[in-house]
């Protein structure tokens, strides 16, 4: 398969080693693709533009060549995807003494109670067929097609880098977030006198 980015000029180059008075026909299933039909002698090449494909997807592109004494055809799978160029990283609590769905505590909103898991979301600006590769500083990682993940760090005071790489066949963007964990206040009682 050949991977291309939607919205860009994506030519396909075809070559022919031999042939006289050849007519070419180009077609793409599911797309309005431009085609050129001409006759040639040996060694020429055909350059086609897939700029008329207006939707991300998978297309079977076929080139048929024919003259009075023979015929041949070739096909390729063309994958058109929208590239991802930016990713916003979001975090929030699953629970805390102050409630759930809080984007973190402290001036940088990056402190979380160590007793509970943390929710993470990667919000790309665009992209198709995206995969999310989550890497946590506690040696855990996960590939998923979901932009959302929940992770539980070890209980204790610590700092963890969390990385997410959002990618497809034509692009990738990585974002990092420094998360700090602190212990929650537990069982305040009256001391004996």
TIZA-374112 format. One record per atom (N, C-alpha, C, CB): x, y, z; residue number from 0. Coordinates in pm, 1 decimal. Glycine has a CB too. Example, Ala and Ser with C-alpha at 12.3 -4.5 7.8 and 13.67 -1.06 7.14 Angstrom:
         xx         yy         zz    nr
     1319.0     -569.0      780.0     0
     1230.0     -450.0      780.0     0
     1320.0     -330.0      780.0     0
     1130.8     -447.3      904.6     0
     1285.0     -225.0      708.0     1
     1367.0     -106.0      714.0     1
     1290.0        3.0      787.0     1
     1408.4      -59.8      572.5     1
end
This chain:
         xx         yy         zz    nr
       81.6     -119.2        0.0     0
        0.0        0.0        0.0     0
       86.5      126.2        0.0     0
      -93.1       -0.6      120.1     0
       35.6      228.5      -60.6     1
      101.0      358.5      -61.5     1
       17.4      450.8       25.9     1
      116.6      415.3     -207.7     1
       78.5      518.0      123.5     2
        7.0      609.3      211.9     2
       30.5      751.8      168.7     2
       50.0      590.0      357.3     2
      -75.8      830.1      164.3     3
      -69.5      969.9      123.7     3
     -153.1     1053.6      218.4     3
     -117.8      987.8      -21.8     3
     -129.7     1184.3      214.7     4
     -202.7     1277.0      300.3     4
     -311.3     1345.6      218.8     4
     -107.2     1381.3      363.5     4
     -433.5     1347.3      273.0     5
     -545.4     1412.2      208.0     5
     -519.1     1561.5      195.4     5
     -674.8     1386.6      285.2     5
     -559.3     1618.2       83.4     6
     -546.5     1761.3       63.4     6
     -413.4     1804.4        4.7     6
     -567.3     1830.3      191.5     6
     -327.4     1711.9      -21.9     7
     -198.9     1742.6      -84.0     7
     -194.9     1681.3     -222.8     7
      -81.1     1690.9        2.4     7
     -104.4     1731.4     -305.2     8
      -84.0     1674.0     -438.0     8
      -13.3     1540.5     -418.7     8
       -0.8     1770.5     -531.8     8
      -79.4     1433.3     -456.1     9
      -28.7     1298.3     -432.7     9
      -16.1     1222.6     -564.0     9
     -120.4     1222.1     -335.9     9
       90.4     1246.6     -639.0    10
      103.4     1177.7     -768.0    10
      141.6     1030.8     -751.1    10
      207.4     1247.9     -854.7    10
      103.2      952.3     -849.8    11
      146.7      813.3     -859.6    11
      224.9      802.3     -990.1    11
       24.1      711.6     -855.2    11
      344.1      747.1     -986.7    12
      428.0      733.6    -1105.7    12
      424.0      588.6    -1152.8    12
      574.7      778.4    -1076.6    12
      388.8      569.2    -1279.2    13
      383.4      437.0    -1340.4    13
      490.5      432.3    -1449.7    13
      240.0      406.1    -1398.6    13
      553.4      319.4    -1467.3    14
      651.3      303.1    -1575.1    14
      613.8      182.6    -1660.6    14
      794.7      286.6    -1518.0    14
      663.3      185.3    -1784.1    15
      641.0       74.3    -1875.4    15
      773.7       46.1    -1945.8    15
      526.0      106.2    -1978.8    15
      817.8      -77.6    -1943.5    16
      946.4     -112.6    -2002.3    16
      938.9     -128.0    -2154.3    16
      997.7     -240.6    -1940.4    16
      824.4     -165.6    -2205.6    17
      814.5     -197.2    -2346.8    17
      670.9     -179.0    -2393.3    17
      863.1     -340.4    -2374.3    17
      651.3     -143.5    -2520.2    18
      517.0     -133.6    -2576.2    18
      509.5      -30.6    -2686.4    18
      417.5      -99.9    -2468.2    18
      432.1      -61.7    -2789.6    19
      412.7       28.4    -2902.6    19
      263.3       56.4    -2917.0    19
      471.6      -32.3    -3034.3    19
      230.9      183.2    -2942.5    20
       92.5      224.4    -2962.2    20
        2.1      175.7    -2848.0    20
       41.1      171.8    -3096.1    20
       40.6      209.3    -2729.0    21
      -29.5      162.4    -2609.1    21
     -129.2      268.5    -2562.6    21
       71.4      129.2    -2495.7    21
     -246.1      223.8    -2523.9    22
     -346.9      310.1    -2463.3    22
     -359.2      272.7    -2315.9    22
     -484.8      297.0    -2536.8    22
     -358.1      373.5    -2229.4    23
     -368.3      352.0    -2085.0    23
     -503.2      401.1    -2034.5    23
     -253.5      423.7    -2010.5    23
     -559.4      328.6    -1940.4    24
     -682.0      370.3    -1872.8    24
     -657.6      354.8    -1723.2    24
     -807.4      285.9    -1920.4    24
     -685.3      460.0    -1650.5    25
     -665.2      461.0    -1504.7    25
     -799.5      475.5    -1435.9    25
     -569.2      575.8    -1461.6    25
     -821.0      396.2    -1331.3    26
     -944.7      407.3    -1254.6    26
     -915.3      380.6    -1107.3    26
    -1052.4      308.6    -1308.1    26
     -997.6      437.6    -1024.4    27
     -987.2      415.4     -879.9    27
    -1126.8      385.4     -827.3    27
     -924.3      539.7     -806.4    27
    -1140.7      270.4     -766.1    28
    -1270.8      231.4     -712.0    28
    -1309.7      324.9     -598.6    28
    -1268.5       85.0     -663.0    28
    -1429.9      380.1     -605.8    29
    -1479.8      466.2     -499.8    29
    -1431.9      609.6     -505.9    29
    -1442.3      409.8     -370.5    29
    -1368.0      651.3     -615.7    30
    -1315.8      787.7     -623.1    30
    -1327.0      841.0     -764.5    30
    -1170.0      792.9     -576.0    30
    -1333.4      972.5     -774.0    31
    -1329.4     1039.7     -903.0    31
    -1184.5     1078.5     -928.2    31
    -1424.8     1165.3     -906.9    31
    -1107.5      987.1     -982.5    32
     -963.7     1009.4    -1000.7    32
     -938.2     1052.7    -1144.7    32
     -881.7      880.6     -966.3    32
     -845.1     1144.9    -1161.9    33
     -811.1     1189.6    -1297.0    33
     -734.4     1078.5    -1368.0    33
     -727.3     1321.2    -1293.4    33
     -751.6     1069.3    -1498.6    34
     -676.1      968.2    -1572.1    34
     -630.8     1026.1    -1704.3    34
     -760.5      840.8    -1594.6    34
     -527.9      966.0    -1755.4    35
     -471.1     1007.2    -1883.0    35
     -469.2      885.7    -1974.3    35
     -327.6     1067.4    -1865.6    35
     -509.1      904.2    -2097.6    36
     -507.8      795.8    -2195.4    36
     -425.0      843.0    -2313.4    36
     -653.4      755.0    -2239.7    36
     -320.5      769.7    -2347.4    37
     -235.9      811.0    -2459.2    37
     -163.1      690.9    -2516.6    37
     -135.1      918.5    -2414.8    37
      -97.3      714.6    -2627.4    38
      -18.7      610.0    -2692.3    38
      127.8      645.6    -2679.6    38
      -58.9      592.4    -2841.6    38
      213.2      544.5    -2671.1    39
      355.4      568.8    -2648.2    39
      439.1      459.0    -2710.8    39
      385.2      579.0    -2498.5    39
      566.6      484.9    -2719.5    40
      662.9      380.8    -2750.4    40
      732.4      343.7    -2619.9    40
      766.0      427.4    -2859.8    40
      834.4      262.4    -2623.8    41
      896.4      208.3    -2502.7    41
      960.8      315.9    -2416.8    41
      999.8      105.1    -2539.6    41
      965.0      286.7    -2286.8    42
     1039.4      368.3    -2192.1    42
      967.1      489.4    -2138.0    42
     1161.9      412.4    -2254.4    42
      844.5      517.0    -2180.7    43
      773.2      632.9    -2129.5    43
      713.3      602.6    -1991.9    43
      663.1      675.7    -2227.9    43
      671.5      709.1    -1924.7    44
      605.9      688.3    -1796.9    44
      478.4      769.8    -1792.1    44
      698.8      725.4    -1680.3    44
      389.2      727.4    -1706.9    45
      260.9      792.8    -1689.3    45
      256.3      848.1    -1548.6    45
      142.5      695.4    -1715.9    45
      229.5      976.1    -1535.2    46
      219.8     1040.8    -1404.8    46
       74.4     1079.1    -1382.6    46
      313.8     1166.1    -1395.4    46
       14.7     1026.9    -1277.8    47
     -126.0     1055.5    -1251.3    47
     -139.4     1133.0    -1122.1    47
     -208.2      926.1    -1244.9    47
     -242.9     1209.8    -1113.1    48
     -270.2     1287.9     -993.2    48
     -391.0     1229.3     -922.2    48
     -293.6     1437.0    -1027.8    48
     -380.5     1211.7     -792.2    49
     -494.4     1164.9     -713.4    49
     -557.9     1281.1     -639.8    49
     -451.3     1055.7     -614.1    49
     -536.5     1401.9     -688.0    50
     -587.0     1519.5     -618.2    50
     -738.7     1528.2     -619.2    50
     -529.4     1643.6     -679.3    50
     -807.4     1447.7     -699.2    51
     -952.0     1450.4     -702.0    51
    -1014.0     1357.3     -598.5    51
    -1000.8     1413.9     -839.1    51
     -934.9     1289.9     -520.9    52
     -989.2     1209.0     -411.8    52
    -1012.7     1304.6     -295.2    52
     -891.7     1089.5     -371.7    52
    -1139.2     1322.7     -259.4    53
    -1173.7     1422.4     -159.1    53
    -1205.8     1366.5      -22.3    53
    -1288.2     1500.5     -205.9    53
    -1191.2     1237.3       -4.5    54
    -1226.5     1175.5      121.9    54
    -1115.0     1080.2      165.1    54
    -1361.6     1100.8      110.6    54
    -1083.3     1084.3      294.5    55
     -986.9      988.0      347.2    55
    -1045.5      847.9      332.1    55
     -952.0     1018.6      497.0    55
     -960.4      752.0      299.1    56
    -1007.6      615.8      282.0    56
     -904.4      529.2      213.2    56
    -1136.1      614.5      203.7    56
     -945.8      409.3      178.2    57
     -860.0      312.8      109.3    57
     -916.9      293.5      -30.7    57
     -851.4      175.6      187.6    57
     -830.7      309.6     -130.3    58
     -873.8      303.7     -269.5    58
     -787.2      204.1     -345.7    58
     -867.0      443.5     -335.2    58
     -851.0      124.6     -430.3    59
     -778.3       36.0     -520.6    59
     -763.1      110.1     -652.3    59
     -852.1     -102.1     -539.8    59
     -640.7      146.3     -688.0    60
     -611.6      221.1     -809.4    60
     -557.8      122.6     -912.8    60
     -509.3      337.4     -782.2    60
     -622.2      121.2    -1030.4    61
     -584.9       25.2    -1134.5    61
     -540.5      100.3    -1260.1    61
     -703.4      -70.3    -1167.0    61
     -434.9       52.5    -1320.7    62
     -388.7      102.5    -1449.5    62
     -394.6      -13.9    -1548.6    62
     -243.1      162.7    -1439.4    62
     -468.9        8.1    -1657.3    63
     -477.4      -93.3    -1762.3    63
     -408.3      -38.5    -1886.2    63
     -626.3     -132.1    -1793.0    63
     -327.3     -121.1    -1947.2    64
     -256.4      -84.3    -2070.3    64
     -293.0     -186.9    -2178.2    64
      -99.6      -78.7    -2047.4    64
     -309.7     -137.1    -2302.7    65
     -353.0     -228.5    -2408.3    65
     -306.2     -174.9    -2543.9    65
     -508.1     -246.5    -2406.4    65
     -265.1     -266.8    -2629.0    66
     -241.2     -234.4    -2769.9    66
     -301.3     -347.0    -2854.3    66
      -86.8     -216.2    -2800.1    66
     -271.3     -351.4    -2981.5    67
     -335.5     -449.7    -3068.9    67
     -287.8     -592.2    -3043.9    67
     -310.9     -413.6    -3212.6    67
     -170.9     -610.5    -2979.6    68
     -116.5     -746.0    -2963.0    68
     -109.5     -792.8    -2817.9    68
       20.8     -752.3    -3022.6    68
     -134.7     -705.0    -2720.2    69
     -123.9     -748.7    -2580.1    69
     -199.1     -652.5    -2487.7    69
       25.0     -758.2    -2537.4    69
     -208.2     -696.8    -2363.3    70
     -266.8     -611.6    -2260.6    70
     -202.9     -645.8    -2126.9    70
     -421.5     -628.8    -2254.5    70
     -203.1     -549.2    -2036.7    71
     -145.4     -568.6    -1902.7    71
     -217.5     -475.5    -1805.9    71
       10.0     -541.1    -1902.0    71
     -213.0     -510.5    -1679.7    72
     -271.9     -422.5    -1578.1    72
     -193.8     -435.0    -1448.6    72
     -421.4     -456.5    -1554.5    72
     -197.6     -329.2    -1374.1    73
     -133.9     -325.4    -1242.1    73
     -228.1     -248.2    -1149.9    73
       10.4     -258.3    -1247.7    73
     -220.7     -279.4    -1022.1    74
     -301.7     -205.3     -926.0    74
     -221.0     -183.4     -798.3    74
     -434.1     -280.5     -895.3    74
     -257.4      -79.0     -728.1    75
     -198.1      -50.2     -597.4    75
     -311.0      -13.2     -502.5    75
      -91.2       64.8     -606.1    75
     -286.2      -31.0     -374.7    76
     -378.5       15.8     -273.0    76
     -328.5      151.5     -226.1    76
     -390.3      -85.8     -154.0    76
     -412.4      250.6     -240.0    77
     -378.2      387.0     -201.6    77
     -456.0      420.4      -74.4    77
     -410.4      489.1     -317.0    77
     -383.7      457.0       31.6    78
     -446.6      493.1      158.3    78
     -431.1      643.5      176.4    78
     -383.4      414.3      278.9    78
     -544.2      712.9      179.2    79
     -543.8      857.7      199.7    79
     -587.0      883.5      344.1    79
     -639.0      931.5       96.6    79
     -502.5      954.0      419.6    80
     -534.3      986.7      558.0    80
     -514.0     1135.3      582.4    80
     -448.0      904.1      654.8    80
     -582.1     1185.5      682.3    81
     -562.8     1322.5      728.3    81
     -455.2     1318.6      836.2    81
     -697.0     1385.7      782.5    81
     -354.2     1404.9      823.4    82
     -245.1     1403.5      920.4    82
     -283.5     1476.9     1048.0    82
     -119.8     1465.9      860.2    82
     -222.2     1435.2     1158.2    83
     -238.4     1502.7     1286.5    83
     -118.9     1596.6     1303.4    83
     -248.7     1399.4     1406.1    83
     -144.0     1720.5     1345.1    84
      -34.3     1817.5     1357.9    84
      -21.3     1873.0     1498.9    84
      -54.5     1931.7     1260.8    84
     -127.2     1865.3     1579.4    85
     -122.9     1913.8     1717.2    85
     -204.6     1821.8     1805.9    85
     -175.3     2059.1     1726.8    85
     -163.8     1811.5     1933.2    86
     -238.1     1732.5     2030.7    86
     -243.0     1810.0     2161.8    86
     -173.2     1591.7     2051.0    86
     -362.5     1822.2     2216.2    87
     -378.6     1881.4     2349.0    87
     -388.4     1767.4     2449.5    87
     -505.3     1974.9     2356.1    87
     -315.0     1780.3     2559.9    88
     -308.4     1676.8     2663.0    88
     -394.7     1722.8     2780.4    88
     -159.5     1649.5     2708.5    88
     -489.2     1639.9     2822.8    89
     -577.4     1675.4     2934.5    89
     -572.2     1565.7     3040.0    89
     -723.5     1697.3     2885.5    89
     -580.0     1607.6     3167.0    90
     -584.1     1513.0     3278.8    90
     -693.2     1557.1     3375.5    90
     -445.4     1504.1     3351.3    90
     -746.2     1462.0     3451.0    91
     -839.6     1494.8     3557.8    91
     -850.4     1378.8     3654.3    91
     -977.4     1530.4     3501.2    91
     -900.8     1410.2     3773.5    92
     -908.8     1311.3     3879.8    92
    -1023.9     1214.7     3855.1    92
     -925.2     1379.9     4015.4    92
    -1006.0     1091.4     3902.3    93
    -1118.4      999.3     3905.4    93
    -1199.0     1023.9     4032.2    93
    -1070.1      852.0     3898.0    93
    -1128.6     1057.5     4139.9    94
    -1193.5     1092.8     4266.2    94
    -1091.9     1163.5     4355.4    94
    -1251.6      966.1     4337.3    94
    -1142.1     1240.5     4449.3    95
    -1058.7     1307.2     4550.2    95
    -1151.8     1358.3     4658.8    95
     -973.2     1425.1     4487.8    95
    -1096.6     1413.9     4762.9    96
    -1180.2     1471.5     4869.2    96
    -1262.7     1589.1     4817.6    96
    -1092.8     1517.0     4987.1    96
    -1219.4     1649.8     4708.3    97
    -1289.5     1765.1     4652.0    97
    -1381.7     1727.6     4536.2    97
    -1189.4     1868.1     4605.4    97
    -1388.3     1599.9     4503.2    98
    -1475.5     1554.0     4396.2    98
    -1398.3     1487.0     4283.8    98
    -1555.0     1669.4     4341.4    98
    -1471.0     1453.4     4180.5    99
    -1408.6     1389.9     4064.5    99
    -1408.8     1487.3     3947.4    99
    -1482.2     1258.6     4026.6    99
    -1338.4     1448.7     3840.7   100
    -1329.7     1528.8     3718.0   100
    -1268.4     1666.8     3739.2   100
    -1466.5     1544.7     3658.5   100
    -1176.0     1675.8     3832.6   101
    -1100.0     1798.7     3855.7   101
     -971.8     1787.4     3774.7   101
    -1069.8     1821.5     4009.5   101
     -932.2     1892.7     3699.1   102
     -817.0     1880.1     3608.9   102
     -681.1     1874.9     3678.7   102
     -817.1     1994.1     3513.6   102
     -677.1     1846.8     3805.6   103
     -552.3     1842.2     3880.7   103
     -545.7     1960.0     3976.3   103
     -431.0     1842.6     3785.8   103
     -458.2     1948.3     4074.0   104
     -445.8     2051.4     4175.8   104
     -313.3     2124.5     4159.2   104
     -457.1     1990.7     4316.9   104
     -298.8     2236.0     4226.4   105
     -177.4     2315.6     4217.5   105
     -185.9     2415.4     4103.4   105
      -56.0     2225.7     4199.5   105
      -88.5     2504.8     4097.0   106
      -90.9     2611.1     3996.4   106
      -79.6     2556.7     3853.5   106
       22.0     2709.5     4022.8   106
      -18.0     2440.2     3836.2   107
       -5.6     2379.9     3702.9   107
     -109.4     2270.6     3676.7   107
      133.3     2322.2     3685.9   107
     -202.5     2252.8     3770.8   108
     -305.0     2147.3     3759.7   108
     -243.0     2011.1     3732.3   108
     -404.8     2181.4     3648.7   108
     -132.5     1981.2     3800.4   109
      -64.6     1854.0     3774.0   109
      -39.1     1770.9     3900.1   109
       66.4     1880.4     3704.9   109
     -106.2     1803.0     4010.4   110
      -91.0     1726.5     4134.6   110
     -219.1     1645.7     4156.3   110
      -61.9     1821.5     4257.8   110
     -199.7     1515.8     4184.8   111
     -312.2     1425.0     4200.1   111
     -294.2     1339.9     4325.5   111
     -327.2     1335.7     4075.7   111
     -404.9     1297.5     4389.9   112
     -393.9     1207.2     4504.8   112
     -344.1     1070.1     4458.9   112
     -530.4     1193.8     4577.4   112
     -242.1     1018.9     4525.7   113
     -179.8      892.9     4482.2   113
     -267.4      770.6     4504.4   113
      -49.8      873.4     4554.2   113
     -371.1      784.0     4583.9   114
     -456.3      668.6     4616.2   114
     -553.4      631.7     4504.3   114
     -534.3      696.8     4742.0   114
     -568.2      718.7     4403.5   115
     -669.9      697.9     4300.5   115
     -609.4      704.0     4160.6   115
     -781.1      801.9     4313.8   115
     -672.2      636.8     4063.8   116
     -626.3      647.7     3925.0   116
     -646.0      789.9     3870.6   116
     -701.1      546.6     3836.4   116
     -576.0      819.0     3761.4   117
     -585.6      947.6     3693.7   117
     -637.4      921.8     3551.5   117
     -446.3     1022.2     3691.9   117
     -727.0     1008.3     3506.3   118
     -778.4     1000.9     3368.5   118
     -693.6     1089.0     3277.9   118
     -928.0     1044.3     3361.9   118
     -666.5     1039.9     3157.0   119
     -588.1     1114.1     3057.2   119
     -666.1     1115.5     2926.0   119
     -445.7     1050.2     3037.1   119
     -659.4     1228.3     2855.0   120
     -717.8     1239.7     2722.1   120
     -619.2     1310.8     2630.7   120
     -853.4     1315.3     2726.8   120
     -602.3     1257.9     2511.5   121
     -526.1     1325.6     2406.5   121
     -628.2     1377.7     2306.2   121
     -420.1     1228.8     2337.5   121
     -626.1     1508.2     2279.9   122
     -722.6     1569.9     2189.8   122
     -650.0     1624.2     2066.4   122
     -801.0     1683.1     2261.9   122
     -641.3     1544.2     1958.9   123
     -575.3     1592.2     1837.1   123
     -660.8     1696.1     1764.9   123
     -545.1     1474.8     1743.0   123
     -594.2     1785.2     1693.4   124
     -665.6     1886.8     1616.8   124
     -734.7     1827.9     1493.7   124
     -569.7     1996.7     1574.4   124
     -683.0     1717.8     1444.0   125
     -741.0     1649.8     1328.3   125
     -668.1     1517.1     1312.0   125
     -730.5     1737.6     1197.6   125
     -705.4     1441.4     1211.0   126
     -639.5     1313.8     1183.0   126
     -739.8     1202.8     1164.0   126
     -543.7     1277.8     1294.5   126
     -700.9     1102.5     1085.9   127
     -785.4      985.1     1062.5   127
     -707.0      860.0     1096.9   127
     -835.2      979.7      915.3   127
     -780.5      756.6     1135.4   128
     -721.7      626.6     1170.6   128
     -609.6      642.4     1272.3   128
     -668.7      556.2     1045.2   128
     -637.0      711.1     1381.4   129
     -534.2      743.7     1479.8   129
     -514.2      631.8     1581.0   129
     -569.9      871.8     1551.8   129
     -389.1      615.5     1621.8   130
     -350.5      526.9     1730.5   130
     -286.9      612.2     1838.6   130
     -253.1      414.3     1681.7   130
     -311.3      575.6     1964.0   131
     -259.2      649.0     2078.9   131
     -164.0      557.0     2154.8   131
     -375.2      699.8     2171.9   131
      -37.6      596.5     2161.3   132
       63.0      517.6     2233.2   132
       91.5      591.3     2363.1   132
      195.2      497.2     2147.4   132
       38.2      537.5     2473.0   133
       53.4      595.0     2606.3   133
      173.3      531.6     2675.0   133
      -75.0      574.9     2690.7   133
      263.9      615.5     2726.5   134
      380.7      567.0     2799.8   134
      386.2      639.2     2934.1   134
      512.8      589.4     2718.1   134
      389.1      559.6     3039.4   135
      391.1      613.5     3174.8   135
      528.2      589.0     3235.9   135
      279.7      549.9     3262.1   135
      570.9      681.7     3318.5   136
      705.2      678.6     3377.3   136
      724.6      564.5     3477.1   136
      733.6      810.1     3445.8   136
      621.1      484.4     3500.5   137
      634.4      368.0     3588.9   137
      648.9      239.2     3507.8   137
      512.8      357.8     3683.2   137
      698.7      252.6     3384.3   138
      727.1      140.8     3293.0   138
      602.7       71.0     3239.5   138
      812.7       39.9     3362.8   138
      490.5      137.9     3240.2   139
      369.9       85.0     3176.7   139
      346.2      160.7     3047.9   139
      246.5       95.6     3270.8   139
      297.5       90.1     2946.9   140
      262.3      154.1     2820.3   140
      148.3       77.0     2756.6   140
      384.5      161.1     2724.6   140
       75.8      148.5     2668.6   141
      -37.4       85.5     2602.4   141
      -65.6      155.0     2470.3   141
     -161.7       88.4     2692.4   141
      -88.9       75.1     2366.0   142
     -135.4      124.1     2235.6   142
     -285.4      103.1     2230.2   142
      -63.3       50.7     2115.9   142
     -358.1      205.1     2187.0   143
     -502.4      194.1     2179.9   143
     -555.8      284.4     2069.6   143
     -566.4      229.6     2314.9   143
     -674.9      255.9     2025.5   144
     -740.9      344.4     1928.8   144
     -827.4      447.5     2000.8   144
     -827.0      262.4     1830.1   144
     -826.6      443.0     2132.8   145
     -905.6      535.6     2214.3   145
     -820.4      653.7     2259.8   145
     -965.1      463.0     2336.4   145
     -879.6      773.1     2258.7   146
     -809.8      894.9     2301.5   146
     -811.2      911.3     2452.8   146
     -872.8     1017.1     2236.2   146
     -877.0      820.5     2523.3   147
     -895.0      828.6     2668.1   147
     -834.2      705.8     2734.5   147
    -1044.7      841.4     2704.4   147
     -767.9      726.8     2847.7   148
     -712.5      614.6     2923.9   148
     -710.9      652.4     3071.9   148
     -568.3      577.5     2873.9   148
     -722.8      553.5     3158.2   149
     -711.8      572.0     3302.9   149
     -591.7      492.4     3350.1   149
     -842.7      527.3     3377.6   149
     -509.2      554.5     3437.6   150
     -388.8      486.7     3485.9   150
     -372.3      510.9     3635.0   150
     -263.7      535.2     3409.2   150
     -331.4      406.7     3706.6   151
     -306.5      414.4     3850.6   151
     -156.7      405.1     3874.0   151
     -382.1      301.5     3927.8   151
     -101.2      509.0     3935.0   152
       40.1      510.1     3971.6   152
       56.8      449.1     4110.3   152
       97.5      654.4     3967.7   152
      180.9      420.8     4148.5   153
      209.3      366.0     4281.1   153
      168.6      467.6     4388.1   153
      360.1      329.2     4294.7   153
      124.0      416.2     4501.6   154
       85.0      506.2     4610.2   154
      209.5      560.1     4678.0   154
       -5.9      433.8     4712.7   154
      220.2      690.8     4681.6   155
      334.3      757.6     4742.2   155
      358.3      891.1     4674.0   155
      459.9      669.5     4734.1   155
      445.1      969.5     4732.7   156
      480.2     1099.9     4677.7   156
      584.5     1078.4     4568.5   156
      533.6     1196.7     4789.4   156
      553.5     1123.9     4446.7   157
      646.7     1101.9     4336.8   157
      613.5     1195.2     4220.0   157
      642.8      954.4     4291.1   157
      700.4     1190.8     4118.6   158
      679.4     1262.4     3992.9   158
      686.9     1160.7     3880.3   158
      784.9     1377.4     3973.1   158
      598.1     1175.8     3783.0   159
      593.3     1083.9     3670.0   159
      576.2     1162.6     3539.9   159
      478.3      981.5     3687.6   159
      658.5     1131.4     3441.8   160
      636.2     1184.0     3307.0   160
      539.1     1090.0     3238.1   160
      771.0     1197.3     3225.8   160
      438.9     1147.2     3177.2   161
      343.6     1071.0     3097.7   161
      353.0     1122.8     2955.0   161
      196.9     1083.4     3154.3   161
      366.8     1032.1     2859.9   162
      379.2     1067.2     2717.9   162
      266.0     1003.0     2640.4   162
      516.5     1022.6     2660.6   162
      217.5     1075.1     2542.3   163
      125.9     1015.4     2446.0   163
      175.3     1053.8     2306.9   163
      -22.8     1062.6     2469.8   163
      184.6      953.5     2220.3   164
      214.7      976.8     2079.5   164
       89.6      940.5     2001.7   164
      339.8      893.3     2031.1   164
       36.3     1038.1     1929.5   165
      -81.1     1017.6     1845.8   165
      -29.5     1006.1     1702.3   165
     -187.1     1135.4     1861.9   165
      -63.0      894.1     1635.5   166
       -5.5      872.6     1502.8   166
     -100.0      797.0     1411.6   166
      125.1      797.6     1514.0   166
      -71.4      810.4     1282.1   167
     -131.1      727.4     1178.4   167
      -20.7      698.1     1076.6   167
     -256.4      798.3     1110.9   167
      -55.4      652.2      959.0   168
       46.3      613.6      861.6   168
      123.3      730.9      802.7   168
      -17.3      536.9      751.3   168
       72.6      854.7      819.7   169
      135.2      969.6      754.4   169
      189.3     1074.0      851.3   169
       36.9     1034.3      663.1   169
      165.9     1058.5      982.4   170
      210.1     1162.1     1075.8   170
      212.7     1110.1     1218.4   170
      119.4     1284.3     1066.8   170
      281.8     1185.2     1305.9   171
      279.5     1155.6     1449.3   171
      315.0     1281.6     1527.6   171
      377.9     1040.0     1484.1   171
      253.4     1294.1     1646.8   172
      281.5     1404.8     1737.6   172
      290.3     1346.7     1877.7   172
      171.6     1517.3     1728.8   172
      393.3     1387.2     1953.4   173
      411.0     1341.3     2090.8   173
      396.9     1458.5     2186.1   173
      548.0     1272.9     2109.0   173
      324.7     1436.9     2296.1   174
      312.2     1535.6     2403.0   174
      349.8     1469.6     2534.9   174
      167.9     1594.4     2409.2   174
      407.5     1550.1     2623.7   175
      449.7     1500.6     2755.3   175
      381.9     1583.5     2863.2   175
      605.0     1506.0     2770.9   175
      358.7     1519.8     2978.4   176
      295.5     1586.8     3091.6   176
      363.7     1538.2     3218.0   176
      141.3     1559.7     3096.2   176
      410.4     1631.9     3302.2   177
      471.4     1596.5     3431.4   177
      362.8     1594.9     3536.7   177
      585.3     1696.7     3470.8   177
      340.0     1478.0     3591.9   178
      236.5     1457.3     3692.4   178
      302.0     1433.0     3827.3   178
      144.4     1339.0     3653.9   178
      246.7     1491.1     3932.0   179
      297.8     1472.0     4068.2   179
      188.1     1405.6     4151.2   179
      342.6     1608.8     4132.7   179
      228.6     1311.7     4234.8   180
      132.4     1248.1     4324.8   180
      166.4     1284.6     4468.8   180
      131.8     1093.5     4305.9   180
       61.9     1305.6     4545.8   181
       75.7     1333.9     4689.2   181
      -23.3     1248.3     4765.3   181
       53.1     1485.0     4720.0   181
        7.0     1223.4     4892.4   182
      -81.5     1143.4     4977.0   182
     -196.4     1230.0     5027.5   182
       -3.5     1081.7     5095.9   182
     -314.8     1170.5     5028.4   183
     -432.4     1237.4     5083.1   183
     -427.0     1235.1     5235.0   183
     -562.1     1170.7     5032.6   183
     -492.4     1330.5     5297.4   184
     -502.1     1333.7     5444.3   184
     -595.7     1222.1     5486.3   184
     -553.4     1473.6     5496.8   184
     -551.1     1143.5     5581.9   185
     -631.4     1030.9     5629.4   185
     -649.6     1039.4     5780.8   185
     -565.5      896.5     5590.3   185
     -763.4     1006.6     5827.1   186
     -797.8      982.8     5966.5   186
     -736.6     1082.9     6065.6   186
     -755.3      845.5     6003.8   186
     -788.0     1202.4     6063.8   187
     -748.3     1298.1     6166.9   187
     -829.0     1265.3     6291.0   187
     -771.1     1447.3     6121.0   187
     -760.4     1251.1     6398.9   188
     -828.3     1218.3     6524.9   188
     -777.0     1304.9     6637.6   188
     -809.4     1070.5     6560.0   188
     -840.7     1296.5     6746.4   189
     -800.3     1370.4     6864.3   189
     -693.9     1291.4     6937.6   189
     -920.7     1399.1     6956.1   189
     -585.5     1359.0     6966.6   190
     -477.6     1293.4     7041.4   190
     -513.7     1288.8     7188.7   190
     -342.4     1367.0     7021.0   190
     -471.3     1184.9     7257.0   191
     -497.0     1176.1     7400.9   191
     -406.7     1272.4     7477.6   191
     -475.9     1031.7     7451.0   191
     -461.8     1322.8     7584.4   192
     -387.9     1419.3     7666.9   192
     -311.0     1351.2     7775.5   192
     -481.2     1520.8     7727.7   192
end
